[in-house]
Amino acid sequence: MEKKIFKLLVILIVCVSVFTSCDTDAEGALYNSENKVDVAFASTQLNVDMVTSDNGKIKVAVYRGNSSTAVSVPVTLDAKTLEGGIFVLENSKVEFKAGENIAYAVLNYGNFDKISPTSQYSIILSIADSTQLSPSEINKITIKTQRKLTWKSIGSSHYYSSLFGDWDQPIEKADEGNIYRLPDCITKDYPLIFALTDDGQDLASYAIQPTGYKNATYGMVYYVIKAFSRDGNRLNFQFKPCVIYNGKYAQLFDTTQDYIDLP
């Protein structure tokens, strides 16, 4: 697959060079790939599931058209990722050996268990030196990643929401821990995912999640956790239904009282 992607990139580079050189009346120097590094990402987005066998690393391919010499290509991470402190670059430069068309930027996240089972991460990786780019100029790639979990059904139960009503709700549990998913919970294709502590008595992890319900004025409504308690098999959630307003979460409706009884 990587070889096919590389061949496509080379074809694109050659095509751009041909179309540029056809305009003999254009002023300025023609594109000369012999003096360029010709690096680029294959696309602007990469989706990755984190698994234990990756040993705490995400590898992102960088391609180049001119492989005649060894070269170092500096790369950077976005400020939000750096502030989060979870993902770091193994090396601030991608090293190509002479003759190599593919090299890798490596993101380290270390201990797999410290990755939230309910969070999705968006990381922006950039090629820092614009003079090294190929004509495609794909110098940024957004890596969307999350823990890969193996879900198994453990039955269904009654779900109640003071905002959305009540219904029969399927329940799934991950093999990888005390992690639960309620598929199509409030709206089809929008699950509710949460993790409990090892003893099951408290909430261990919950990320802000879209409900799938869209307000006519403000758009998507998100469930932001306010409080959690357990009474026997009943899990009680207090959610703040929020929308994004001026770039921040703002509560739109009264705090909900939701619950579900585990089988």
C-alpha positions in Angstrom: 0.0 0.0 0.0 2.8 2.4 0.9 4.6 1.7 -2.4 1.4 2.4 -4.3 0.9 5.7 -2.4 4.5 6.7 -3.1 4.1 5.9 -6.8 1.0 8.1 -7.0 2.9 10.9 -5.3 5.8 10.7 -7.7 3.3 10.7 -10.6 1.7 13.9 -9.2 5.1 15.5 -8.8 6.0 14.7 -12.4 2.6 15.9 -13.7 3.0 19.2 -11.9 6.5 19.6 -13.4 5.3 18.9 -16.9 2.4 21.3 -16.7 4.6 24.0 -15.4 7.3 23.6 -18.1 4.7 23.7 -20.9 4.2 27.4 -20.2 7.3 28.6 -22.0 6.2 32.3 -21.8 5.8 32.3 -18.0 8.3 34.5 -16.2 10.5 33.0 -13.4 12.4 29.8 -12.9 10.8 26.5 -13.8 10.3 23.8 -11.2 13.5 21.7 -10.9 13.0 18.6 -8.8 16.7 17.8 -8.9 17.4 20.5 -6.3 14.3 19.8 -4.1 13.7 17.3 -1.3 10.1 16.9 -2.5 8.6 15.7 0.8 4.9 15.5 1.7 2.3 13.5 3.6 0.2 11.2 1.6 -3.0 12.9 2.8 -4.3 15.5 5.2 -5.8 13.0 7.7 -4.9 9.7 9.2 -7.1 7.6 11.5 -5.3 5.3 13.9 -6.5 2.9 16.6 -4.1 2.6 19.5 -3.4 -1.1 20.5 -1.0 -2.6 23.0 1.1 -4.3 20.3 2.2 -0.8 19.0 4.3 -0.4 22.2 3.2 3.1 22.8 4.1 4.5 19.4 2.2 5.9 16.4 4.2 5.9 13.1 3.3 8.5 10.5 4.7 8.0 7.0 6.5 10.9 5.2 7.2 10.5 1.5 9.7 12.2 -0.8 10.2 12.3 -4.6 14.0 13.0 -4.7 15.9 10.2 -2.9 19.3 10.9 -4.3 20.9 11.9 -0.9 20.3 11.6 2.8 18.3 14.4 4.3 16.7 15.5 7.6 13.2 16.9 7.5 12.1 18.8 10.7 8.6 18.2 11.9 6.5 19.8 14.7 3.4 19.1 16.8 0.6 21.6 17.4 0.5 23.6 20.6 -2.6 21.9 22.0 -1.0 18.4 21.7 2.2 19.6 23.4 0.1 21.2 26.2 -1.7 17.9 26.7 1.6 16.2 27.5 0.5 12.7 26.2 2.0 12.6 22.8 5.5 13.7 22.0 7.8 13.4 19.0 10.5 10.7 19.4 12.7 12.9 17.2 12.1 16.4 15.9 13.5 15.4 12.5 12.5 12.6 10.1 15.7 11.1 8.8 15.8 9.8 5.1 18.8 7.7 4.1 20.1 7.9 0.6 17.8 5.9 -1.7 14.9 6.0 0.7 11.5 7.4 -0.4 9.7 6.7 2.8 10.6 7.6 6.4 8.5 7.9 9.6 7.7 10.5 12.2 7.2 8.6 15.4 4.8 9.8 18.2 5.3 8.4 21.6 2.5 8.1 24.1 4.2 5.6 26.5 2.1 3.6 28.8 -1.0 2.3 27.0 -3.0 2.2 30.2 -2.7 5.9 30.7 -4.7 6.6 27.5 -8.3 7.4 28.4 -10.6 4.7 27.0 -13.3 7.2 26.3 -11.3 10.0 24.7 -10.6 10.7 21.0 -7.4 12.6 20.3 -6.7 15.0 17.4 -3.0 15.6 16.7 -1.6 17.9 14.0 1.8 17.0 12.6 3.5 19.5 10.3 6.6 19.6 8.0 8.4 22.7 9.3 10.5 23.7 6.3 8.3 24.8 3.4 11.4 24.8 1.0 11.5 21.0 1.3 7.9 20.4 0.1 6.9 18.7 -3.1 4.5 20.5 -5.5 1.5 18.9 -3.7 2.5 21.0 -0.6 0.7 18.6 1.8 2.7 19.8 4.8 0.1 19.1 7.6 -1.6 15.9 8.6 -4.3 15.5 11.3 -4.0 12.2 13.2 -7.3 11.2 14.8 -6.7 8.4 17.3 -8.3 6.5 20.2 -7.8 3.3 22.1 -9.1 0.2 20.2 -11.5 -1.7 22.3 -13.2 -5.1 21.8 -16.9 -4.8 22.6 -19.1 -7.6 23.6 -22.8 -7.5 24.4 -23.8 -8.1 28.0 -27.5 -7.7 27.5 -29.9 -4.8 27.7 -31.7 -2.8 30.3 -34.0 0.2 30.9 -32.5 3.6 30.3 -34.1 6.7 31.7 -33.3 10.3 30.8 -35.2 13.3 32.3 -34.6 15.1 29.1 -35.0 12.5 26.3 -37.3 9.9 27.8 -36.8 6.2 28.4 -36.2 3.1 26.3 -34.7 -0.4 26.2 -30.9 0.0 25.9 -28.4 -2.6 24.7 -25.2 -2.6 26.8 -21.7 -3.6 25.7 -18.5 -4.1 27.8 -14.9 -4.0 26.6 -12.6 -7.0 27.0 -9.8 -4.5 27.9 -11.3 -3.2 31.1 -14.3 -2.1 33.1 -15.4 0.0 30.1 -19.0 0.2 28.9 -20.7 1.4 25.7 -24.4 2.1 25.2 -24.8 2.0 21.4 -27.3 4.3 19.7 -28.1 5.6 23.2 -30.0 8.9 22.5 -29.6 9.0 18.8 -28.7 6.4 16.2 -24.9 6.1 15.6 -24.1 8.1 18.8 -23.0 5.8 21.6 -22.4 6.8 25.2 -19.1 5.4 26.6 -17.8 5.4 30.1 -15.4 3.5 32.4 -15.8 2.5 36.0 -13.2 2.0 38.6 -12.0 -1.6 39.2 -14.5 -2.1 42.0 -17.2 -0.6 39.8 -18.4 1.9 42.4 -17.2 5.1 40.8 -16.7 6.7 37.4 -13.1 6.3 36.3 -13.3 8.0 32.9 -15.8 9.9 30.9 -15.2 12.2 28.0 -17.6 14.9 26.8 -19.7 13.2 24.1 -22.2 14.3 21.5 -25.7 13.0 22.0 -26.6 13.2 18.3 -29.5 15.6 19.2 -29.2 18.9 17.4 -30.8 22.1 18.7 -32.4 24.1 15.9 -30.4 27.2 16.9 -27.2 26.0 18.5 -26.6 22.7 16.8 -25.2 19.5 18.5 -26.0 19.0 22.1 -23.2 17.4 24.2 -23.4 15.5 27.5 -21.0 17.0 30.0 -20.8 15.0 33.3 -21.7 16.8 36.5 -22.1 13.9 39.0 -22.2 10.1 39.2 -23.3 7.7 41.8 -24.1 4.0 42.0 -26.9 2.3 44.0 -26.8 -1.5 43.6 -26.8 -2.2 39.9 -28.2 1.2 39.1 -25.8 3.8 37.6 -26.9 7.4 38.1 -25.6 10.2 35.9 -26.2 13.9 36.1 -25.4 15.4 32.8 -25.2 19.1 31.7 -26.6 19.3 28.2 -24.3 21.8 26.5 -23.7 23.3 23.1 -20.6 25.0 21.7 -21.1 28.7 21.9 -18.2 31.2 21.2 -15.8 28.3 21.2 -16.8 27.0 24.6 -19.3 24.5 26.1 -22.4 26.4 27.4 -25.2 24.7 29.2 -28.4 24.8 27.2 -30.9 22.8 29.3 -31.3 22.0 33.0 -29.0 19.3 34.4 -30.5 15.9 33.5 -31.1 12.9 35.7 -30.2 9.8 33.8 -29.8 6.2 34.9 -29.4 2.6 33.7 -29.4 -0.7 35.5 -26.5 -3.0 34.7 -27.6 -6.6 34.0 
